[in-house]
Structure formats: structure tokens, C-alpha cells
Amino acid sequence: MYFVYMLLTNKDTIYTGIAKDVEKRFNEHINGVKAKGAKYTNANKPIKILYKKEFETKSEAMKEEYRIKHLKREEKLKLINEN
């Protein structure tokens, strides 16, 4: 299983990613563990998990991540509030 997740950062931005274990990945972001895509969260420290949704395959999760990344902030907030 894979999850799409959104994090709130200390600069009030929303970061979107995928992971098998969201809580573990959140802690890696906080601690600056180097991984693909971690450059953004090194400069914008995550402070809270806002959203997560489970998918059976990595491919499905990646498609949803791509879709969410192209949403406007207001649309992301609506999705978070619907969850």
C-alpha cells in the first residue's frame, strides 16, 4: 500500500508526496533525511500532517499526487477539509 499525503510547513505552504509509511516519512522530513524530493522540506520544515489517502499501487498514488500538485491552494484545502 502507498499513501498520498499533504503536510503543512512552517512557511504556511502545503507539501504533497507519496510514501508507504506517512508518519515515518514525516519524521524523515523533519529530521532532514536525504531522499528524492526532500529539497523542498529542507527549506520549508513540515509541522503537521494535513491529509493522507491510501492506494493499492504506487502507480495510483503517483497519479493522485500529480493531480493534487496541480490544484490551487484553495482546492487542496477543500480536499483536506472533506477528508
Protein Blocks (a to p, Z undefined) as FASTA:
>chain_A
ZZddddddfkopacddddfblmlmmmmmmnopacehilmmmmmccfbdfbdcddfbfklm
mmmmmmmmmpcfklmmmmmmmZZ
